[in-house]
Amino acid sequence: MRTYTVKIAVGLLITLFAATAALASEVTVYKSPYCGCCTDWSDHLKEEGLAVTTEERHDMEPLKDKMGIPVSLRSCHTAIVDGYIIEGHVPAADVKRLLKERPEIAGLTVPGMPIGSPGMEQGNKRDRYNVYGIHKDGSTFIYNTYND
């Protein structure tokens, strides 16, 4: 019985550690100093328990070029968390899922600025939008869909 109890305790500690590590990951957000929706998105991440630091840049395109983010997948801000690229208004739930599952991909993106995505709220208006996973070769797949 004692061995069984120890195994359960160790299992619970490992689970707790993994969950804490995922939430302790720091998200670095690169944004224009003049973009309010980027600030709102950063606040959304903080409200959902993610640690966020912000670096303001006057020219985002060279950063996006350096990271290899295709123009068709870009939005206004770019973030990095644990080596993953997070481009645009990706919901915190998807960032947390990414950090929990740790797939072999480059990151996630919500291209453009869909109304109703985190940071782009405008009353009850909600555009349908996809969160895309970005494979390391630049190809994409649908990671999640909102406002169907």
PECOR-V516993 format. One record per residue. N is the residue number from 1. PHI is phi in whole degrees, -180 to 180 (NA if undefined). PSI is psi in degrees with one decimal (NA if undefined). D_FIRST is the distance of its C-alpha to the first C-alpha in whole Angstrom. Layout:
{{N	PHI	PSI	D_FIRST} {N	PHI	PSI	D_FIRST}}
This chain:
{{1	NA	-41.1	0} {2	-63	-42.5	4} {3	-61	-41.5	6} {4	-62	-43.8	5} {5	-64	-42.0	6} {6	-63	-42.7	9} {7	-62	-41.9	10} {8	-63	-44.7	11} {9	-62	-43.5	12} {10	-64	-42.7	14} {11	-61	-43.0	15} {12	-65	-40.4	17} {13	-64	-41.5	19} {14	-63	-43.7	20} {15	-63	-44.8	21} {16	-63	-42.6	23} {17	-62	-44.3	24} {18	-63	-42.7	26} {19	-66	-41.5	27} {20	-66	-41.0	29} {21	-62	-40.3	30} {22	-64	-40.2	32} {23	-78	-21.0	33} {24	-82	-11.1	34} {25	-60	133.6	37} {26	-92	130.5	40} {27	-96	121.5	43} {28	-100	117.8	46} {29	-103	125.9	49} {30	-103	124.6	53} {31	-152	162.2	55} {32	-72	144.3	59} {33	-69	-10.0	59} {34	-106	5.9	61} {35	-102	109.1	59} {36	-71	-35.2	57} {37	-68	-29.1	55} {38	-67	-40.9	53} {39	-64	-42.7	53} {40	-62	-39.2	51} {41	-66	-43.0	49} {42	-60	-41.2	48} {43	-63	-38.6	47} {44	-58	-46.1	45} {45	-61	-44.0	43} {46	-61	-43.6	42} {47	-62	-27.0	42} {48	-92	10.2	39} {49	93	7.6	37} {50	-90	143.3	39} {51	-82	129.2	40} {52	-131	133.6	44} {53	-121	150.4	47} {54	-121	134.9	50} {55	-121	118.3	53} {56	-87	137.1	56} {57	-135	143.6	59} {58	-87	-17.0	62} {59	-136	103.8	62} {60	-84	-26.1	59} {61	-59	-44.2	60} {62	-60	-35.2	60} {63	-65	-46.0	57} {64	-65	-38.5	56} {65	-61	-46.8	58} {66	-61	-36.3	56} {67	-80	-9.4	53} {68	77	27.1	54} {69	-82	115.5	54} {70	-59	144.7	57} {71	-55	-38.3	59} {72	-67	-14.1	58} {73	-107	4.0	55} {74	-83	159.1	56} {75	-139	-157.4	56} {76	-84	-33.3	56} {77	-125	160.1	54} {78	-133	140.8	51} {79	-132	158.3	48} {80	-128	133.7	45} {81	-144	121.3	42} {82	49	38.6	40} {83	86	-5.0	42} {84	-92	142.8	43} {85	-88	133.7	46} {86	-123	109.7	46} {87	-109	121.5	50} {88	85	-159.5	51} {89	-86	55.6	50} {90	-74	126.4	46} {91	-61	146.7	44} {92	-57	-34.9	41} {93	-60	-36.4	38} {94	-75	-34.5	40} {95	-64	-44.2	39} {96	-63	-41.6	36} {97	-62	-43.1	35} {98	-58	-46.6	37} {99	-68	-29.5	35} {100	-76	-45.7	32} {101	-83	-29.1	33} {102	50	56.1	35} {103	-70	161.0	37} {104	-84	69.5	40} {105	-132	169.5	43} {106	-80	-32.9	45} {107	163	-159.0	44} {108	-128	153.0	45} {109	-147	147.2	49} {110	-120	98.4	50} {111	-63	148.1	54} {112	73	-152.2	57} {113	-142	71.1	56} {114	-66	134.7	55} {115	-64	133.3	56} {116	97	-11.2	52} {117	-77	160.0	50} {118	-55	125.9	49} {119	94	-13.1	51} {120	-120	27.6	54} {121	-68	136.8	54} {122	-143	80.1	57} {123	63	-134.1	56} {124	-92	-1.4	55} {125	-72	132.3	57} {126	-142	115.9	54} {127	-79	150.1	55} {128	-76	135.6	53} {129	-151	158.2	51} {130	-110	146.6	49} {131	-99	124.1	47} {132	-103	139.8	47} {133	-85	141.6	45} {134	-110	115.9	47} {135	-71	160.7	47} {136	-65	-18.3	47} {137	-89	2.1	51} {138	94	-11.1	52} {139	-73	161.9	51} {140	-128	165.0	49} {141	-149	156.4	47} {142	-76	120.0	46} {143	-92	-36.2	43} {144	-163	158.1	43} {145	-131	140.1	46} {146	-124	150.6	47} {147	60	40.1	50} {148	-64	NA	50}}
